[in-house]
Amino acid sequence: MDIFKKKESNVRSYSNSFPVVFEKAKGSWLETQNGERYLDFLAGAGSLNYGHNNAALKQALLEYIEADGITHGLDMHSSAKATFLEALQQYILAPRDLDYKVQFTGPTGTNAVEAALKLARKVKGRNNIVAFTNGFHGCTTGALAATGNQHHRQGAGTPLTGVTRIPYEGYANVDGLSLFETLLNDNSGGMDKPAAVLLETVQGEGGLNVASKEWLVRLEAICKANDILMIVDDIQAGCGRTGTFFSFEPAGIKPDMVTLSKSIGGYGLPMAVVLLKPELDTWKPGEHNGTFRGNNHAFVTAAKALELYWSNDQFETHITACSDQVRATLERSLKRFPELFVKIKGRGMMIGIECNDGDIAEQIARTCFANGMVIETAGPNDEVVKFFCPLTISTEELAQGLNIFEGATEKVASKLIKKAS
Ligand SMILES: *Cc1c(COP(=O)(O)O)cnc(C)c1O
């Protein structure tokens, strides 16, 4: 452990919550160098929807490497990339009647967001972007400007400009969309007409706030009526996390652009894309460039994951069943410990429980860790305990994790009683 304290920058963060050294992982389990096992309810912050070292994905990758398949080739054509594009078309886009072109950006989520914002500004010839309270879009300057969280914003060291923030659904009991429409039509409201709106349909880091179908449909209509592009940041909520491949499917909307990263690579390998309506593709070659737009290993596992999990509706059925299982436990906890909990939050397996304060959430997460489970918090004050296990988790493993959670709630509740008496 000493080497990390001595040599690794203070910018490290997850390792502060889980002060052990991990060595191996399989499915929903992490293992430390001392052989202690932890259930993983963080899953790489949503980049391991198909679990650690998924056997089928690993096999595809091993075969590809064994055959000297290209690892890196800038953005040159490769058969691995062709296979990914074909799988995306066949299993995801065509069945959903979505017509998108695919831009491979640098392999991080924030780079996909940067690309989408750049393209929106270029297409519309306008600078302003509308983003929402509690939105999280990444930590490079452009994406950070659209991010609400002050902890992250303060790290910028430079003015974060070009964004107007509007209240998300449910924020401060304000009808954000009415406000947005009013500002659009008010010559003196002070908002420059935006090129695009950028949003998460379920806010991941912002505390699992859910936008309703009605709200999303209304927002899409406002965008259409005012010649504004709609960008859905599905980096965390996509790839099945909310129960469908794209988080916006139940609302029936068709965003102009969609950003994907985290679990799109399938195996935890870095990869990011922007999906864009063909008429928006006004990029000149290399205008948004990047050396690592060609992570062919990720293309191999990404294509395999789409084929394996998205060629029929079995996986979606499993995610729904898992969500019901988590919800049942959380409802019980909510009733049992009103002194700890406020409400259940999220949708699908993007689900969690809001605690009365960040300290309670922190204590629950720390107690879970002491009992063999990695779990994190989210929200403006880290007050939401977030159940982010791999979507491939079994019913038994999920029950085991929920058991650890319930044990932690009992412990934290009894500590509260002791403190009060
Ligand atoms: C994680 C995340 C990002 C940023 O992705 P990075 O790979 O960390 O740059 C952007 N948007 C959302 C919604 C995210 O959850």
The ligand as an ORCA input file, in Angstrom:
! r2SCAN-3c Opt
* xyz 0 1
  C     -18.687      8.667    -16.580
  C     -19.493      9.649    -17.352
  C     -18.907     10.550    -18.257
  C     -17.418     10.681    -18.418
  O     -16.810      9.510    -18.845
  P     -15.231      9.351    -18.607
  O     -14.884      8.069    -19.311
  O     -15.040      9.265    -17.136
  O     -14.579     10.535    -19.206
  C     -19.737     11.367    -18.993
  N     -21.074     11.330    -18.847
  C     -21.674     10.485    -17.980
  C     -23.153     10.465    -17.891
  C     -20.900      9.638    -17.193
  O     -21.497      8.824    -16.302
*
